[in-house]
Amino acid sequence: MIYAHEYKTFSYQPLSSVDTDYIDLQFFVKLLNLDGLVYQQYTERVTLDYIDNFIHRERPRIYFFNRELLKQYHPSDTFRLAKKYPKTLFVFFDHETHNFESTRKYSKQNFVLICNSYENLESAIHQNTFNYYLLNGGLQVSHNEFMLNLFRSTQELKRPSKYNFFNGVHKYHRIIGYELFKKYNLLDEGYFSYMDYTNYLEDETTIGQIKYFLNLSDDEYEKYINQFQIPYLHDSNEPNPNIYKAFLIPPQTSLSSYFYVSTETYFFQNQLISTSEKSFKGFLGFNIPLIFGQRKLYNYLRNCGFDMFDDFFDNEECETVDNMIIQFDSNVKKIKDISKSDLHNYYLNTSSRLRHNFDHVVNKTESDIELIRLKCQRF
């Protein structure tokens, strides 16, 4: 038998901040179309012993579950279960990979990890790990077909805005992005928004970085933060739109702008490569990408097969934070300096490359889903 156990206290969207990183297991297992699957939704969390006893009693061939199901959770718990029950394939849904140092041992055997955010993606540790955002982006088949047809019928039209640039919770590199777009008078030349979480920022390290970048004293910083208000453009009523409907930028935004500008979750870390939905959703909107994230991120995305438009932007890997900020400044200036007419011509001349990025997301989704399906069928 195949079992899928999911802690889920809502039918579509989270009801509280506890659930904001939730991955929809029920939606995913339906797509795998596996025979003999029994799905059960839990409205209360359980102990690890409960899961252990269930597996010992039922001996499932495949067992799907999400981290929210556990009252107390540690990444190593799942690997201990996989080691204890080698005849069961565990398909586990988590938020991030950064704690999963044991995946090398189990990934080739009876373990599949599906998560929102990868870290250290070049490592062999994540041999059998899949990005839920990348999967989710290509699984919206009807929407993808709609977007492709809409792109075909509108790509010749001049777009009213140069870019779309939506920021989430307040972080050091996001306020740098805001200040640079303000520096070049670009805020009114595209779709720019920022969720005004700045008043809740308590990380002293981040506060210190912002003060240094803006050259502000403590009093000046407090004044800056108190006056920091940028309209939040709502394209969804979901409490956490990045996870649900707004994974894909709405076509009325993406197809009426040329560039997709994004600030990834993490910034610069020397060896870290972390991807969330923010690395991929611009590809599904037929936009030219500019991502402000980690120093190795661009090389990783190129190796994945994406066209990062290196002929337009300076995307060379930077050795220091200051150099990365200077590089982003230069790239923002390129957006400012190019005329709408030249930008439109460049966009038309590169439409096949935009289509490549779109197709690559969809094809990788289908390929990854098939890999997971075959592993389940063969186990």
CORLINQUI-V325945 format. One record per run of one state. SS is the DSSP state (h for helix, s for strand, l for the rest). FROM is the first residue (numbers start at 1). LEN is the number of residues. If there is no record, write none. Layout:
# CORLINQUI-V325945
ss	from	len
SS	FROM	LEN
SS	FROM	LEN
This chain:
# CORLINQUI-V325945
ss	from	len
l	1	1
s	2	6
l	8	9
h	17	3
l	20	5
h	25	8
l	33	4
s	37	6
l	43	3
s	46	1
l	47	1
h	48	11
l	59	3
s	62	5
h	67	3
s	70	1
l	71	4
h	75	10
l	85	4
s	89	8
l	97	6
h	103	4
l	107	4
s	111	8
l	119	5
h	124	3
l	127	2
s	129	3
h	132	8
l	140	1
h	141	14
l	155	6
s	161	7
l	168	4
h	172	12
l	184	7
s	191	4
l	195	3
h	198	3
l	201	3
h	204	11
l	215	3
h	218	9
l	227	18
h	245	3
l	248	3
h	251	4
l	255	2
s	257	12
l	269	6
s	275	1
l	276	1
h	277	3
l	280	3
h	283	3
l	286	2
s	288	7
l	295	2
h	297	8
l	305	16
h	321	17
l	338	2
h	340	10
l	350	1
h	351	28
l	379	1
